Amino acid sequence: MAKTKLDPEEQELLEAYESGKFESDLDADRREYLTKAAEETFKKDKRINIRISSRDLEALQRRALEEGLPYQSLVSSVLHKYVSGGLKDVSANKSGQRTR
């Protein structure tokens, strides 16, 4: 696996962490809040079934393999990013209208 190029600040943080000198300023309340938010974000309590073309499924599986995660997790992540506003439909702005 290729090593990621770190900027000077990232390299400093990594060295501090690896040497045991890194100290988190995360307090217990903030840690609890972040833990709960992460649990709620990744809780999967509903199942859906969809029909997609075999070509799209194969492309999803390839991309998931490149990312190193199961394809269903990739699909779930993409859907989550879209509905939470982190992923935009670029084709919607081409014609000036949202497509359905």
PyMOL commands that place a pseudoatom at each C-alpha (Angstrom):
pseudoatom trace, name=CA, resn=MET, resi=1, chain=A, elem=C, hetatm=0, pos=[0.000, 0.000, 0.000]
pseudoatom trace, name=CA, resn=ALA, resi=2, chain=A, elem=C, hetatm=0, pos=[1.351, 3.445, -0.921]
pseudoatom trace, name=CA, resn=LYS, resi=3, chain=A, elem=C, hetatm=0, pos=[2.122, 5.853, 1.898]
pseudoatom trace, name=CA, resn=THR, resi=4, chain=A, elem=C, hetatm=0, pos=[0.012, 8.987, 2.045]
pseudoatom trace, name=CA, resn=LYS, resi=5, chain=A, elem=C, hetatm=0, pos=[1.892, 12.280, 1.692]
pseudoatom trace, name=CA, resn=LEU, resi=6, chain=A, elem=C, hetatm=0, pos=[1.353, 14.309, 4.853]
pseudoatom trace, name=CA, resn=ASP, resi=7, chain=A, elem=C, hetatm=0, pos=[1.685, 18.060, 5.179]
pseudoatom trace, name=CA, resn=PRO, resi=8, chain=A, elem=C, hetatm=0, pos=[3.952, 19.359, 7.988]
pseudoatom trace, name=CA, resn=GLU, resi=9, chain=A, elem=C, hetatm=0, pos=[1.084, 19.777, 10.484]
pseudoatom trace, name=CA, resn=GLU, resi=10, chain=A, elem=C, hetatm=0, pos=[-0.230, 16.259, 9.819]
pseudoatom trace, name=CA, resn=GLN, resi=11, chain=A, elem=C, hetatm=0, pos=[3.289, 14.840, 10.121]
pseudoatom trace, name=CA, resn=GLU, resi=12, chain=A, elem=C, hetatm=0, pos=[3.742, 16.621, 13.465]
pseudoatom trace, name=CA, resn=LEU, resi=13, chain=A, elem=C, hetatm=0, pos=[0.453, 15.197, 14.758]
pseudoatom trace, name=CA, resn=LEU, resi=14, chain=A, elem=C, hetatm=0, pos=[1.368, 11.696, 13.599]
pseudoatom trace, name=CA, resn=GLU, resi=15, chain=A, elem=C, hetatm=0, pos=[4.771, 11.848, 15.264]
pseudoatom trace, name=CA, resn=ALA, resi=16, chain=A, elem=C, hetatm=0, pos=[3.240, 13.132, 18.522]
pseudoatom trace, name=CA, resn=TYR, resi=17, chain=A, elem=C, hetatm=0, pos=[0.659, 10.328, 18.460]
pseudoatom trace, name=CA, resn=GLU, resi=18, chain=A, elem=C, hetatm=0, pos=[3.200, 7.621, 17.695]
pseudoatom trace, name=CA, resn=SER, resi=19, chain=A, elem=C, hetatm=0, pos=[5.557, 8.837, 20.427]
pseudoatom trace, name=CA, resn=GLY, resi=20, chain=A, elem=C, hetatm=0, pos=[2.756, 8.938, 23.004]
pseudoatom trace, name=CA, resn=LYS, resi=21, chain=A, elem=C, hetatm=0, pos=[2.999, 12.716, 23.455]
pseudoatom trace, name=CA, resn=PHE, resi=22, chain=A, elem=C, hetatm=0, pos=[-0.355, 13.421, 21.804]
pseudoatom trace, name=CA, resn=GLU, resi=23, chain=A, elem=C, hetatm=0, pos=[-3.070, 14.396, 24.265]
pseudoatom trace, name=CA, resn=SER, resi=24, chain=A, elem=C, hetatm=0, pos=[-6.682, 14.772, 23.275]
pseudoatom trace, name=CA, resn=ASP, resi=25, chain=A, elem=C, hetatm=0, pos=[-8.602, 17.767, 24.596]
pseudoatom trace, name=CA, resn=LEU, resi=26, chain=A, elem=C, hetatm=0, pos=[-11.882, 15.901, 24.116]
pseudoatom trace, name=CA, resn=ASP, resi=27, chain=A, elem=C, hetatm=0, pos=[-13.877, 16.055, 27.329]
pseudoatom trace, name=CA, resn=ALA, resi=28, chain=A, elem=C, hetatm=0, pos=[-16.281, 13.344, 28.498]
pseudoatom trace, name=CA, resn=ASP, resi=29, chain=A, elem=C, hetatm=0, pos=[-19.446, 15.244, 27.472]
pseudoatom trace, name=CA, resn=ARG, resi=30, chain=A, elem=C, hetatm=0, pos=[-18.182, 15.883, 23.947]
pseudoatom trace, name=CA, resn=ARG, resi=31, chain=A, elem=C, hetatm=0, pos=[-16.986, 12.273, 23.619]
pseudoatom trace, name=CA, resn=GLU, resi=32, chain=A, elem=C, hetatm=0, pos=[-20.442, 11.021, 24.690]
pseudoatom trace, name=CA, resn=TYR, resi=33, chain=A, elem=C, hetatm=0, pos=[-22.151, 13.376, 22.218]
pseudoatom trace, name=CA, resn=LEU, resi=34, chain=A, elem=C, hetatm=0, pos=[-19.912, 12.259, 19.337]
pseudoatom trace, name=CA, resn=THR, resi=35, chain=A, elem=C, hetatm=0, pos=[-20.340, 8.585, 20.233]
pseudoatom trace, name=CA, resn=LYS, resi=36, chain=A, elem=C, hetatm=0, pos=[-24.122, 8.906, 20.224]
pseudoatom trace, name=CA, resn=ALA, resi=37, chain=A, elem=C, hetatm=0, pos=[-24.083, 10.853, 16.932]
pseudoatom trace, name=CA, resn=ALA, resi=38, chain=A, elem=C, hetatm=0, pos=[-21.913, 8.176, 15.312]
pseudoatom trace, name=CA, resn=GLU, resi=39, chain=A, elem=C, hetatm=0, pos=[-24.178, 5.391, 16.553]
pseudoatom trace, name=CA, resn=GLU, resi=40, chain=A, elem=C, hetatm=0, pos=[-27.272, 7.144, 15.220]
pseudoatom trace, name=CA, resn=THR, resi=41, chain=A, elem=C, hetatm=0, pos=[-25.609, 7.893, 11.902]
pseudoatom trace, name=CA, resn=PHE, resi=42, chain=A, elem=C, hetatm=0, pos=[-24.528, 4.333, 11.260]
pseudoatom trace, name=CA, resn=LYS, resi=43, chain=A, elem=C, hetatm=0, pos=[-27.470, 2.481, 12.802]
pseudoatom trace, name=CA, resn=LYS, resi=44, chain=A, elem=C, hetatm=0, pos=[-29.054, 0.445, 10.064]
pseudoatom trace, name=CA, resn=ASP, resi=45, chain=A, elem=C, hetatm=0, pos=[-32.564, -0.414, 11.125]
pseudoatom trace, name=CA, resn=LYS, resi=46, chain=A, elem=C, hetatm=0, pos=[-34.374, -0.605, 7.773]
pseudoatom trace, name=CA, resn=ARG, resi=47, chain=A, elem=C, hetatm=0, pos=[-33.967, -2.821, 4.742]
pseudoatom trace, name=CA, resn=ILE, resi=48, chain=A, elem=C, hetatm=0, pos=[-34.755, -1.893, 1.133]
pseudoatom trace, name=CA, resn=ASN, resi=49, chain=A, elem=C, hetatm=0, pos=[-34.767, -3.830, -2.106]
pseudoatom trace, name=CA, resn=ILE, resi=50, chain=A, elem=C, hetatm=0, pos=[-34.066, -2.082, -5.387]
pseudoatom trace, name=CA, resn=ARG, resi=51, chain=A, elem=C, hetatm=0, pos=[-33.677, -3.154, -8.977]
pseudoatom trace, name=CA, resn=ILE, resi=52, chain=A, elem=C, hetatm=0, pos=[-30.674, -1.789, -10.851]
pseudoatom trace, name=CA, resn=SER, resi=53, chain=A, elem=C, hetatm=0, pos=[-28.945, -2.794, -14.048]
pseudoatom trace, name=CA, resn=SER, resi=54, chain=A, elem=C, hetatm=0, pos=[-26.235, -5.422, -13.846]
pseudoatom trace, name=CA, resn=ARG, resi=55, chain=A, elem=C, hetatm=0, pos=[-23.870, -2.865, -15.373]
pseudoatom trace, name=CA, resn=ASP, resi=56, chain=A, elem=C, hetatm=0, pos=[-24.496, -0.401, -12.525]
pseudoatom trace, name=CA, resn=LEU, resi=57, chain=A, elem=C, hetatm=0, pos=[-24.172, -3.136, -9.908]
pseudoatom trace, name=CA, resn=GLU, resi=58, chain=A, elem=C, hetatm=0, pos=[-20.844, -4.259, -11.356]
pseudoatom trace, name=CA, resn=ALA, resi=59, chain=A, elem=C, hetatm=0, pos=[-19.627, -0.649, -11.397]
pseudoatom trace, name=CA, resn=LEU, resi=60, chain=A, elem=C, hetatm=0, pos=[-20.676, -0.238, -7.747]
pseudoatom trace, name=CA, resn=GLN, resi=61, chain=A, elem=C, hetatm=0, pos=[-18.898, -3.432, -6.790]
pseudoatom trace, name=CA, resn=ARG, resi=62, chain=A, elem=C, hetatm=0, pos=[-15.730, -2.289, -8.592]
pseudoatom trace, name=CA, resn=ARG, resi=63, chain=A, elem=C, hetatm=0, pos=[-15.786, 1.105, -6.858]
pseudoatom trace, name=CA, resn=ALA, resi=64, chain=A, elem=C, hetatm=0, pos=[-16.395, -0.532, -3.486]
pseudoatom trace, name=CA, resn=LEU, resi=65, chain=A, elem=C, hetatm=0, pos=[-13.450, -2.855, -4.071]
pseudoatom trace, name=CA, resn=GLU, resi=66, chain=A, elem=C, hetatm=0, pos=[-11.267, 0.157, -4.894]
pseudoatom trace, name=CA, resn=GLU, resi=67, chain=A, elem=C, hetatm=0, pos=[-12.424, 1.827, -1.657]
pseudoatom trace, name=CA, resn=GLY, resi=68, chain=A, elem=C, hetatm=0, pos=[-11.895, -1.366, 0.342]
pseudoatom trace, name=CA, resn=LEU, resi=69, chain=A, elem=C, hetatm=0, pos=[-15.434, -1.783, 1.644]
pseudoatom trace, name=CA, resn=PRO, resi=70, chain=A, elem=C, hetatm=0, pos=[-18.505, -3.909, 0.912]
pseudoatom trace, name=CA, resn=TYR, resi=71, chain=A, elem=C, hetatm=0, pos=[-20.593, -2.586, -1.980]
pseudoatom trace, name=CA, resn=GLN, resi=72, chain=A, elem=C, hetatm=0, pos=[-23.741, -2.364, 0.168]
pseudoatom trace, name=CA, resn=SER, resi=73, chain=A, elem=C, hetatm=0, pos=[-21.853, -0.079, 2.571]
pseudoatom trace, name=CA, resn=LEU, resi=74, chain=A, elem=C, hetatm=0, pos=[-20.814, 2.087, -0.377]
pseudoatom trace, name=CA, resn=VAL, resi=75, chain=A, elem=C, hetatm=0, pos=[-24.424, 2.309, -1.588]
pseudoatom trace, name=CA, resn=SER, resi=76, chain=A, elem=C, hetatm=0, pos=[-25.600, 3.185, 1.919]
pseudoatom trace, name=CA, resn=SER, resi=77, chain=A, elem=C, hetatm=0, pos=[-22.892, 5.844, 2.245]
pseudoatom trace, name=CA, resn=VAL, resi=78, chain=A, elem=C, hetatm=0, pos=[-23.750, 7.444, -1.101]
pseudoatom trace, name=CA, resn=LEU, resi=79, chain=A, elem=C, hetatm=0, pos=[-27.451, 7.533, -0.232]
pseudoatom trace, name=CA, resn=HIS, resi=80, chain=A, elem=C, hetatm=0, pos=[-26.710, 9.018, 3.199]
pseudoatom trace, name=CA, resn=LYS, resi=81, chain=A, elem=C, hetatm=0, pos=[-24.490, 11.729, 1.700]
pseudoatom trace, name=CA, resn=TYR, resi=82, chain=A, elem=C, hetatm=0, pos=[-27.143, 12.577, -0.884]
pseudoatom trace, name=CA, resn=VAL, resi=83, chain=A, elem=C, hetatm=0, pos=[-30.050, 12.911, 1.549]
pseudoatom trace, name=CA, resn=SER, resi=84, chain=A, elem=C, hetatm=0, pos=[-27.945, 14.862, 4.071]
pseudoatom trace, name=CA, resn=GLY, resi=85, chain=A, elem=C, hetatm=0, pos=[-26.855, 17.371, 1.418]
pseudoatom trace, name=CA, resn=GLY, resi=86, chain=A, elem=C, hetatm=0, pos=[-23.247, 16.250, 1.132]
pseudoatom trace, name=CA, resn=LEU, resi=87, chain=A, elem=C, hetatm=0, pos=[-23.707, 14.949, -2.401]
pseudoatom trace, name=CA, resn=LYS, resi=88, chain=A, elem=C, hetatm=0, pos=[-25.350, 17.114, -5.068]
pseudoatom trace, name=CA, resn=ASP, resi=89, chain=A, elem=C, hetatm=0, pos=[-27.170, 16.130, -8.250]
pseudoatom trace, name=CA, resn=VAL, resi=90, chain=A, elem=C, hetatm=0, pos=[-25.112, 17.977, -10.871]
pseudoatom trace, name=CA, resn=SER, resi=91, chain=A, elem=C, hetatm=0, pos=[-27.522, 17.077, -13.679]
pseudoatom trace, name=CA, resn=ALA, resi=92, chain=A, elem=C, hetatm=0, pos=[-30.335, 18.932, -11.888]
pseudoatom trace, name=CA, resn=ASN, resi=93, chain=A, elem=C, hetatm=0, pos=[-28.676, 22.292, -12.537]
pseudoatom trace, name=CA, resn=LYS, resi=94, chain=A, elem=C, hetatm=0, pos=[-27.884, 21.709, -16.214]
pseudoatom trace, name=CA, resn=SER, resi=95, chain=A, elem=C, hetatm=0, pos=[-31.422, 22.342, -17.429]
pseudoatom trace, name=CA, resn=GLY, resi=96, chain=A, elem=C, hetatm=0, pos=[-32.300, 24.789, -14.679]
pseudoatom trace, name=CA, resn=GLN, resi=97, chain=A, elem=C, hetatm=0, pos=[-34.826, 22.344, -13.208]
pseudoatom trace, name=CA, resn=ARG, resi=98, chain=A, elem=C, hetatm=0, pos=[-34.682, 19.358, -10.915]
pseudoatom trace, name=CA, resn=THR, resi=99, chain=A, elem=C, hetatm=0, pos=[-35.191, 16.078, -12.659]
pseudoatom trace, name=CA, resn=ARG, resi=100, chain=A, elem=C, hetatm=0, pos=[-37.514, 13.464, -11.250]
for i in range(1, 100): cmd.bond("trace and resi %d" % i, "trace and resi %d" % (i + 1))
show_as sticks, trace
zoom trace
